[in-house]
């Protein structure tokens, strides 16, 4: 179905995003930023379409959040490598994602499939905002996003820091919330 195709497309677009980021051609960051934007939009539409058409599937419940995690992990790692984000931020984001995936695996082992929660969706939105902030900043050195260069030159650095810290805090809170709401899965521990 279309929502699942969008989820699979997001996985494929993640690979394209990473490849474009490293292409030895002019405007490679701009191309990567645009691919990231398209991939991020598929996250919004796959869930919206699935709910509207009543075609929520087990595949979508499992792979939609997994595709999100792969996209965001790739983006955060690339931004750490570029020196735009501190490595500890990527570690927190990745640890949360592995932790939540572990909870989903435990649930699956007990015959339950856990869907993404609202707080997790807000977390994903802020992660997309954070990545987009830094991708556009990098792309502002290229022609297409050159219009943003004066903006980034005048905005104090703490603005980006606030975005990163808020996103990191929301990432931690959403992970704890997910654990707390599903703590009954650990009753046999």
C-alpha positions in Angstrom: 0.0 0.0 0.0 1.0 3.6 -0.4 2.0 4.4 3.2 4.3 1.4 3.3 5.8 2.4 -0.1 6.5 5.8 1.4 8.2 4.2 4.4 10.4 2.1 2.1 11.1 5.2 0.0 12.3 6.9 3.1 14.8 4.1 3.7 16.0 4.4 0.1 16.1 8.2 0.3 18.3 7.9 3.4 20.9 6.1 1.4 20.6 8.7 -1.4 21.0 11.5 1.2 24.2 10.0 2.6 25.6 9.4 -0.9 24.8 12.9 -2.0 26.4 14.4 1.1 29.7 12.9 0.0 29.5 13.3 -3.8 32.5 15.2 -5.1 30.3 17.6 -7.1 29.3 21.2 -6.6 26.2 21.7 -4.5 26.4 18.3 -2.9 25.2 19.6 0.5 22.3 21.4 -1.1 21.3 18.2 -2.9 21.6 16.2 0.3 19.5 18.8 2.2 16.8 18.6 -0.4 16.8 14.8 -0.3 16.6 14.9 3.5 13.6 17.3 3.2 11.8 15.0 0.8 12.5 12.0 3.1 11.3 13.9 6.1 8.0 14.8 4.3 7.4 11.1 3.6 7.3 10.6 7.4 4.4 12.9 7.7 2.4 11.5 4.8 2.8 7.8 5.3 1.1 7.9 8.8 -1.5 10.5 7.7 -2.5 8.4 4.7 -2.5 5.1 6.6 -4.8 6.5 9.3 -7.1 8.3 6.8 -7.5 5.2 4.7 -7.7 2.8 7.6 -4.7 0.8 6.3 -2.5 0.7 9.4 -0.4 -2.4 9.0 2.1 -4.3 11.3 4.7 -3.6 8.7 4.0 0.2 9.0 3.9 0.0 12.8 7.4 -1.5 12.8 9.1 -0.1 9.8 7.8 3.5 9.9 9.6 4.3 13.2 12.7 2.3 12.1 12.9 4.3 8.9 12.7 7.5 11.0 15.5 6.2 13.2 17.8 5.4 10.3 17.2 8.7 8.6 17.9 10.7 11.8 20.8 8.6 12.9 22.5 9.1 9.5 21.9 12.9 9.6 23.2 13.3 13.2 26.3 11.2 12.4 27.0 13.3 9.3 26.6 16.6 11.3 28.9 15.3 14.0 31.5 14.5 11.4 31.2 18.0 9.9 31.8 19.4 13.4 28.3 21.1 13.6 27.1 18.9 16.5 28.9 17.5 19.5 29.3 13.7 19.4 27.5 13.4 22.8 24.3 14.6 21.2 24.4 11.9 18.6 25.1 9.3 21.3 22.1 10.4 23.3 19.9 10.3 20.1 21.2 6.9 19.1 21.0 5.5 22.6 17.3 6.5 22.9 16.5 5.0 19.5 18.2 1.7 20.4 16.5 1.7 23.7 13.0 2.2 22.2 13.7 -0.4 19.5 14.7 -2.8 22.3 11.3 -2.2 24.0 9.6 -2.8 20.7 11.5 -6.1 20.3 10.5 -7.2 23.8 6.9 -6.4 23.0 7.1 -8.3 19.7 8.5 -11.3 21.6 5.3 -11.1 23.7 3.1 -10.9 20.6 2.5 -7.1 20.8 3.3 -4.4 18.3 3.9 -1.0 19.8 3.1 2.0 17.6 4.9 5.4 17.8 3.5 7.8 20.4 2.6 11.5 20.1 5.6 12.6 22.1 7.8 10.5 19.9 6.3 12.2 16.9 7.1 15.6 18.4 10.6 14.4 19.1 11.0 13.4 15.5 9.7 16.8 14.3 12.3 18.6 16.5 15.0 16.2 15.3 14.1 17.1 11.7 14.2 20.8 12.6 17.6 20.4 14.2 19.1 18.6 11.2 17.5 21.0 8.8 18.9 24.0 10.7 22.4 22.7 10.3 22.0 21.3 6.8 20.8 24.6 5.5 23.6 26.3 7.4 26.1 24.1 5.5 24.2 24.5 2.2 24.3 28.3 2.6 27.9 28.1 1.4 26.5 26.9 -1.9 24.5 28.9 -4.5 20.9 27.6 -4.0 20.8 28.3 -0.3 23.2 31.2 -0.5 20.3 33.5 0.5 20.5 32.0 4.0 24.2 32.9 4.5 23.6 36.4 5.9 20.9 35.0 8.2 23.3 32.4 9.7 26.1 35.1 9.9 23.9 37.3 12.0 22.0 34.8 14.2 23.9 34.2 17.5 25.4 30.7 17.8 23.3 30.1 20.9 20.2 29.9 18.8 21.4 26.6 17.2 22.6 25.5 20.7 19.1 26.0 22.1 17.5 24.0 19.2 20.0 21.2 19.8 19.6 21.1 23.6 15.8 21.3 23.4 15.8 18.5 20.9 18.1 16.4 23.0 16.0 16.9 26.1 12.8 16.0 24.2 14.6 12.9 22.9 15.4 11.8 26.5 12.0 12.6 27.8 10.2 10.8 25.0 12.4 7.7 25.6 11.7 7.7 29.3 8.0 8.2 28.6 7.9 5.3 26.1 9.6 3.1 28.7 7.3 4.2 31.5 4.1 3.6 29.4 5.4 0.1 28.5 7.0 -0.9 31.8 4.6 -3.8 32.2 6.7 -5.6 29.5 9.5 -5.9 32.1 7.4 -7.6 34.8 9.3 -10.8 34.4 12.7 -9.2 34.9 
